[in-house]
Amino acid sequence: MRSGLVSAVALAALLGSTALARADGEACSPVTSASLAISGVEITGSKTQEAANGLPKHCIVTGLANRRTGADGKSYAIQFEVRLPAEWNGRFLHQVNGGNDGVVVPALGDKPDGFASGGTVPLARGFAVLSSDSGHSGSDPANKSLGLTAGAAFGLDPQARRDYGYAADMTLAPVGKTIIALHYGRKPDRSYMAGCSNGGRHAMVAASRMPENYDGFLVGNPGFDLPRAAIQHAWDVQAFLKADPDLRKSITKEDAQLVASRITEACDALDGVKDGLTANLAACQKAFDLKSLTCAPGQTNACLPEPKVDALKTSLAGPKNSKGEALYSDWPLDGGIGTGNWRAWKVESPVAPWNNYPIIATMGAASLNYIFSTPPVVVEGSNDKLIDALKAYDFDKDAPKIFAKDGTFTESAMDFMTPPDVDDPKLAGLQKTGGKMLIYHGQADPVFSANDTIRWYGRLDKNLQGGADGVARLFTIPGETHCGGGVALDKFDALTALTDWVEKGKAPERIIVSANPANKEVPATWSPNRTRPLCPYPSYAAYSGQGDSEDAANFVCKAP
């Protein structure tokens, strides 16, 4: 898993105590609570981190904002860190994180392998970077008895919900900039926000709520429609349990590999070359039908029983209520479906303490009930009870709770989690400030449907009379699952593409993508030197018919 709460906690542990560093000796920054002079903000320390592991020498300033006691009687604060490189490039990057937040992920600006920043994380490129826990602790000892729901228990407090949704970002934007100004003696020249998954959601929400604070937004696999996407978790569990009473056996690894191979077989050449990539996504939806996987009478090999095909079709069609009204989105067919990340989210994870149940049945079930339902629904934090909660979810009675509010929870989940104009996007504020948004989304993402992002972009383009690409551009990534991984080329420098657009007026016409050594699902038959262009939606990378088909230079961005 390249994103989410589990990987966030693991990353913090991997990089050690510097994630929440406090000064043991001499401070490395002149920034103090007194010099910062922002009400409610406390600086807890600063510490020098010497150059190591590809990171430059830098100062880590730690602090917290808005310490308080919540409506649930628990202690809350927005904890944060700012990493300030000795050699600063004049830029500020607000790193927004994935999953349920709840941990101060080290402020590097990207994953350690820099998959969306070309292999070198922003901190190593000279950016000053801020990261936070978005206003709650996912490992609060007070919640330990709640088991697997502990990381979502902050949903019992209205302000914690609000901080998670957008308020923590609004609080920290001026804090980060003031710390930078005090440390370096001048304000940042340019400011950016970047994140994937829930981090992508943070960035899209900020682009609507506070566009004046940032010059550019880098948005990956965005959960901008997260409460509706969470309904999909219950939908998937109920669908797959019809194929097998043990969710983990409903779609086996072999089943998934068959599905992926058949999609690839039908769609691979639609971009002009057989290379194992579903580049022409629109054409693929017409070229392959899941029904073709159904076993004929007496057939047992290279096919799927009808209940498994029905389960896949139901899942990919997206959740509906009894009136047939869509509650979220449908999902595209892509050859990356069925790979490890897809499986971990949908069917079976490698996490032993979860009894190998998928992420949707643990973290997803807790979030849907505690955070995205009003009033919050308290569920027991065991694997079986979380599965039971999703099995019992009623798409007529429970789904409307994401829009509900009451005297205590005065903002619905759709209010605090999504951009205010989520269903009718115009990005008016971003247009006014001249800011830019660059979005990327894996076509085989099992968490947030690429189709939902594509439709959002289509509505934006319609509202802007065909001019959406002047303020925002969308790039879909063939075969990629959730924030990296999959049968995909998933290493690219979207950050430079964004900064060039913001600072040089050079709009991204194509972004070169290559194989990431960290992605273990890249087929051994692929050349390690393979490159492709990512093309701005709705175009796709098509082989020109001449030259080496492993070289991006021989591909053109073609309209579908």
Residue pairs with C-beta under 8 A, 6 or more apart in sequence:
1 7
1 341
1 344
1 345
1 359
1 482
2 111
2 115
2 196
2 341
2 482
2 483
2 484
2 485
3 98
3 99
3 196
3 197
3 198
3 199
3 221
3 482
3 483
3 484
4 98
4 99
4 197
4 198
4 359
4 363
4 482
5 98
5 99
5 100
5 101
5 102
5 103
5 138
5 151
5 363
6 99
6 351
6 359
6 363
7 98
7 99
8 97
8 98
8 99
8 101
8 102
8 103
8 105
9 103
9 138
9 139
11 105
11 106
11 111
11 112
12 19
12 20
12 103
12 104
12 105
12 106
14 112
15 106
15 112
18 47
18 49
18 60
18 106
19 81
19 103
19 104
19 105
19 106
20 62
20 79
20 81
20 104
21 45
21 46
21 47
21 49
21 60
21 62
21 81
22 44
22 45
22 47
22 62
23 45
23 46
23 47
24 47
27 45
27 46
27 47
28 46
28 47
28 48
28 59
28 60
29 46
29 59
29 61
29 84
29 179
29 182
29 183
30 182
30 183
31 43
31 46
31 61
31 179
31 182
31 183
32 43
33 41
33 42
33 43
33 63
35 182
36 43
36 175
36 178
36 179
36 182
38 65
38 174
38 175
38 178
40 65
40 66
40 67
41 63
41 64
41 65
41 175
42 63
42 64
42 65
42 67
43 61
43 62
43 63
44 62
44 63
44 64
45 61
45 62
46 59
46 60
46 61
46 62
47 59
47 60
47 62
48 57
48 58
48 59
48 60
49 55
49 57
49 58
49 59
49 60
49 83
50 57
51 57
54 120
54 121
54 124
55 108
55 121
55 123
55 124
56 85
56 86
56 87
56 123
56 124
56 126
57 85
57 86
58 83
58 84
58 85
58 86
58 123
59 83
59 84
59 86
59 183
60 81
60 82
60 83
60 84
60 107
61 81
61 82
61 84
61 179
61 183
62 79
62 80
62 81
62 104
63 79
63 80
63 81
63 175
64 77
64 78
64 79
64 80
65 77
65 78
65 80
65 168
65 171
65 172
65 175
66 76
66 77
66 78
66 135
66 163
66 171
67 75
67 76
67 77
68 75
68 76
68 77
68 159
69 75
69 76
70 76
70 154
70 156
70 157
70 159
70 160
71 156
71 157
71 158
71 159
71 408
72 153
72 156
72 157
74 140
74 142
74 143
74 153
74 154
74 156
74 157
75 140
75 142
76 135
76 136
76 154
76 157
76 159
76 160
76 163
77 135
78 132
78 133
78 134
78 135
78 163
78 168
78 171
78 172
79 104
79 132
79 133
79 137
80 104
80 130
80 131
80 132
80 133
80 172
80 175
80 176
81 104
81 106
81 107
81 130
81 131
81 132
82 107
82 128
82 129
82 130
82 176
82 179
82 180
83 106
83 107
83 108
83 123
83 128
83 129
84 128
84 179
84 180
84 183
84 184
85 123
85 124
85 126
85 127
85 128
87 126
88 126
88 128
88 184
89 125
89 126
89 127
90 126
90 188
90 189
90 190
91 126
91 127
91 128
91 188
91 189
91 190
91 191
91 192
91 499
92 127
92 128
92 129
92 130
92 176
92 177
92 180
92 188
92 190
92 191
92 192
93 109
93 122
93 127
93 128
93 129
93 130
93 191
93 192
93 193
93 194
94 129
94 130
94 169
94 172
94 173
94 176
94 191
94 192
94 193
94 194
94 214
95 105
95 107
95 108
95 109
95 110
95 122
95 129
95 130
95 131
95 194
95 195
95 199
96 169
96 193
96 194
96 195
96 198
96 199
96 202
96 203
96 206
97 103
97 105
97 131
97 132
97 134
97 195
97 198
97 199
97 202
98 195
98 196
98 197
98 198
98 199
98 483
99 151
99 197
99 198
99 363
100 138
100 151
100 152
100 154
100 164
100 198
100 363
100 367
100 371
101 132
101 133
101 134
101 135
101 136
101 138
101 164
101 198
102 133
102 134
102 136
102 137
102 138
102 139
102 151
102 154
103 133
103 137
103 138
103 139
104 131
104 132
104 133
105 131
106 131
107 123
107 129
107 130
107 131
108 121
108 122
108 123
108 124
108 129
109 117
109 121
109 122
109 123
109 125
109 127
109 129
109 194
109 495
110 116
110 117
110 121
110 122
110 194
110 495
111 121
111 483
111 484
112 121
113 119
113 491
113 516
113 517
113 518
114 120
114 121
114 124
115 484
115 490
115 491
115 492
115 516
115 518
116 194
116 196
116 218
116 220
116 440
116 484
116 492
116 493
116 494
116 495
117 125
117 493
117 494
117 495
117 496
118 491
118 492
118 493
118 495
118 496
119 491
119 493
122 129
122 194
122 495
123 129
125 495
127 192
128 176
128 180
128 183
128 184
128 188
130 172
130 175
130 176
130 179
132 168
132 172
134 163
134 164
134 168
134 169
134 202
135 154
135 159
135 160
135 163
135 164
135 167
135 168
136 154
136 157
136 160
136 163
136 164
138 150
138 151
139 150
139 151
140 150
140 153
143 150
143 151
143 153
144 150
146 153
146 381
147 380
147 381
147 382
148 354
148 362
148 363
148 366
148 381
148 382
148 383
148 386
149 366
149 369
149 370
149 379
149 380
149 381
149 386
150 381
151 363
151 366
152 363
152 366
152 367
152 369
152 370
152 371
153 370
154 160
154 161
154 164
154 370
154 371
155 161
155 367
155 370
155 371
155 372
155 376
156 370
156 376
156 378
158 408
158 409
158 410
158 411
159 167
161 371
161 409
161 411
161 413
161 416
162 411
162 416
163 171
164 371
164 416
164 417
165 205
165 411
165 415
165 416
165 417
166 202
166 205
166 206
166 209
166 416
169 193
169 202
169 205
169 206
169 210
170 209
170 210
173 191
173 210
173 213
173 214
174 213
177 187
177 188
177 191
180 187
180 188
181 187
181 188
190 215
190 216
190 499
190 502
190 503
191 213
191 214
191 215
192 214
192 215
192 216
192 217
192 218
192 495
192 498
192 499
192 502
193 202
193 203
193 206
193 207
193 214
193 216
193 217
193 218
194 203
194 217
194 218
194 219
194 220
194 495
195 201
195 202
195 203
195 218
195 219
195 220
196 220
196 221
196 483
196 484
197 220
197 221
197 222
197 223
197 447
197 448
197 482
197 483
198 223
198 226
199 220
200 219
200 220
200 221
200 222
200 223
200 224
200 439
201 222
201 223
201 224
201 226
201 417
201 418
203 217
203 218
203 219
203 222
203 437
204 217
204 219
204 222
204 224
204 419
204 437
204 439
205 224
205 417
205 418
205 419
206 213
206 214
206 217
207 214
207 217
207 219
207 419
207 427
207 429
207 430
207 435
207 437
208 419
208 420
208 421
208 425
208 427
208 429
208 430
209 419
209 420
211 427
211 429
211 430
211 432
211 433
211 435
212 429
212 433
214 435
215 433
215 435
215 436
215 502
215 503
216 435
216 436
216 437
216 438
216 498
216 499
216 501
216 502
217 430
217 435
217 436
217 437
217 438
217 498
218 438
218 494
218 495
218 498
219 437
219 438
219 439
219 440
220 439
220 440
220 441
220 483
220 494
221 440
221 441
221 442
221 445
221 447
221 448
221 482
221 483
222 439
222 441
222 448
222 453
223 229
223 447
223 448
224 418
224 419
224 422
224 448
224 453
224 456
225 328
225 329
225 418
225 422
225 448
225 452
225 456
226 372
226 417
226 418
226 448
227 372
227 402
227 413
227 414
227 417
227 418
228 327
228 328
228 329
228 402
228 414
229 328
229 329
229 447
229 448
229 449
229 452
230 364
230 367
230 368
230 372
230 402
231 319
231 327
231 328
231 368
231 393
231 395
231 399
231 402
232 318
232 319
232 328
232 360
232 449
233 360
233 361
233 364
233 365
233 368
233 390
234 319
234 365
234 368
234 390
234 391
234 393
234 395
234 398
235 314
235 315
235 318
235 319
235 327
235 328
235 395
236 315
236 346
236 360
237 247
237 360
237 361
237 387
237 390
237 391
238 390
238 391
238 393
239 311
239 314
239 315
240 247
240 250
240 251
240 311
240 315
240 346
240 347
241 247
241 250
241 391
242 307
242 310
242 311
242 314
243 250
243 251
243 305
243 307
243 308
243 310
243 311
244 250
244 307
247 347
247 348
247 357
247 358
247 361
247 387
248 347
248 348
248 356
248 357
248 358
250 308
250 311
250 347
251 259
251 308
251 311
251 312
251 338
251 343
251 346
251 347
253 343
255 304
255 308
255 338
256 337
256 338
256 339
256 342
256 343
256 347
257 338
258 293
258 302
258 303
258 304
259 290
259 293
259 304
259 312
259 337
259 338
260 335
260 336
260 337
260 338
260 339
260 487
261 335
262 288
262 292
262 293
263 278
263 284
263 288
263 333
263 334
263 335
263 337
264 276
264 278
264 335
264 487
266 284
266 287
266 288
267 278
267 280
267 283
267 284
267 287
267 288
267 333
267 335
268 274
268 275
268 276
268 277
268 278
268 335
270 278
270 279
270 280
270 283
270 284
270 287
271 277
271 279
271 280
271 540
271 541
271 542
271 543
272 542
272 543
272 544
272 545
273 543
273 549
275 526
275 530
275 549
276 335
276 479
276 487
276 523
276 525
276 526
277 335
277 478
277 479
277 487
277 488
277 489
277 532
278 284
278 333
278 334
278 335
278 336
278 443
278 478
278 479
279 478
279 532
279 540
279 541
279 542
280 540
280 542
280 560
281 332
281 334
281 443
281 450
281 476
281 478
281 540
282 538
282 540
282 560
283 560
284 332
284 333
284 334
285 332
285 333
288 333
290 309
290 312
290 313
290 316
290 333
291 309
291 313
293 303
293 304
293 309
294 303
294 304
294 305
294 306
294 309
295 303
295 304
295 305
295 306
296 303
304 312
315 331
315 346
316 330
316 331
316 333
317 330
318 326
318 327
318 328
318 329
318 330
318 331
318 449
319 326
319 327
319 328
319 395
319 399
320 326
320 327
320 395
321 327
321 395
321 396
321 399
322 395
322 396
327 395
327 399
328 449
328 452
329 449
329 451
329 452
329 455
330 449
330 451
331 449
331 450
331 451
332 443
332 449
332 450
332 451
334 443
334 444
334 450
334 478
334 479
335 444
335 478
335 479
335 487
336 342
336 442
336 443
336 444
336 478
336 479
336 480
336 481
336 486
336 487
336 488
337 444
337 446
339 444
339 481
339 485
339 486
339 487
339 521
340 481
340 485
340 521
341 446
341 481
341 482
341 485
341 486
341 521
342 444
342 446
342 481
342 486
343 349
343 358
344 350
344 358
344 359
345 358
345 359
345 360
345 446
345 447
345 482
346 358
346 360
346 446
347 358
348 356
348 357
348 358
349 356
349 357
349 358
349 359
349 362
350 356
351 357
351 362
354 361
354 362
354 383
355 383
357 383
357 386
357 387
360 390
361 383
361 386
361 387
361 390
362 383
362 386
364 390
365 379
365 386
365 387
365 389
365 390
366 379
366 381
366 386
368 390
368 393
369 376
369 377
369 378
369 379
369 389
370 376
370 377
370 378
370 379
371 413
372 401
372 402
372 413
372 417
373 398
373 401
373 402
373 404
373 413
374 401
374 402
374 404
374 405
374 406
374 409
374 412
374 413
375 404
375 406
375 408
375 409
376 409
377 389
377 401
379 385
379 386
379 389
380 386
401 413
402 412
402 413
402 414
403 412
403 413
403 414
404 412
405 411
405 412
405 415
414 422
419 425
421 427
422 456
423 459
424 459
424 463
425 456
425 459
425 460
425 463
426 460
426 463
426 464
427 437
427 460
427 464
427 471
427 472
430 436
430 437
430 471
430 472
431 470
431 471
435 471
435 502
436 471
436 472
436 498
436 501
436 502
437 471
437 472
437 473
438 472
438 473
438 475
438 494
438 497
438 498
438 501
438 508
439 453
439 457
439 472
439 473
439 474
439 475
440 474
440 475
440 476
440 477
440 492
440 494
440 534
441 448
441 450
441 453
441 454
441 474
441 475
441 476
441 477
442 450
442 476
442 477
442 479
442 480
442 481
442 482
442 483
442 484
442 486
442 488
442 490
443 450
443 476
443 477
443 478
443 479
443 480
444 479
444 480
444 481
444 486
444 487
444 488
445 480
445 481
445 482
446 481
446 482
447 482
448 482
450 476
453 474
454 474
454 476
454 537
457 468
457 472
457 474
457 537
460 468
460 472
461 467
461 468
461 469
464 470
464 471
469 507
469 536
470 507
473 507
473 508
473 536
473 537
474 536
474 537
475 494
475 508
475 511
475 534
475 535
475 536
475 537
476 534
476 537
477 488
477 489
477 490
477 513
477 534
478 488
478 489
478 532
478 541
479 486
479 487
479 488
479 489
480 486
480 488
480 490
481 488
484 490
484 516
484 518
484 519
485 519
485 521
486 519
486 521
487 521
487 522
487 523
488 519
488 521
488 522
489 513
489 514
489 515
489 516
489 522
489 530
489 531
489 532
490 513
490 515
490 516
490 519
491 513
491 514
491 515
491 516
491 519
492 511
492 512
492 513
492 514
492 534
493 511
493 512
494 511
497 508
497 511
498 508
500 506
500 508
501 507
501 508
508 536
509 536
509 557
510 533
510 534
510 535
510 536
510 552
510 557
511 533
511 534
512 531
512 532
512 533
512 534
512 552
513 531
513 532
513 533
513 534
513 552
514 529
514 530
514 531
514 532
515 522
515 526
515 528
515 530
516 522
527 550
529 550
530 550
531 550
531 551
531 552
532 541
532 552
532 555
533 541
533 552
533 555
533 557
534 541
535 541
535 557
535 558
536 557
538 559
538 560
539 557
539 558
539 559
539 560
540 557
540 558
540 560
541 552
541 555
541 556
541 557
541 558
542 555
542 556
542 557
542 558
543 549
543 554
543 555
544 554
544 555
544 556
546 554
547 553
547 554
548 554
